[in-house]
């Protein structure tokens, strides 16, 4: 065996040791990547139903808000109708009622004066 052969043998052994030394971290990195892939798969499996449920909840909430909007619009219309009815009541019944009350007050006052109870002052 010559010096060149020994040097080649040492270089070959060193190369095998270097490859073996570098293979350990690569194997560990492979395991880490496998675990990461498994974690991502589990997260995806658990997240999709949650997202579906959230979408269903949002759609249901939008439906309820539409119903509330209809109710609010109806309440506003009822309020307007009550206001109009109150104005109509005041115009149709209120004014004549005031006139009747004033007339009856005048008639009472006149009868009181005619019967001698009233002296022209407040009754």
Secondary structure by P-SEA (a helix, b strand, c coil): ccaaaaaaaaaaaaaaaaaaaaaaaaaaaaaaaaaaaaaaaaaaaaaaaaaaaaaaaaaaaaaaaaaaaaaaaaaaaaaaaaaaaaaaaaaccaaaaaaaaaaaaaaaaaaaaaacccccccc
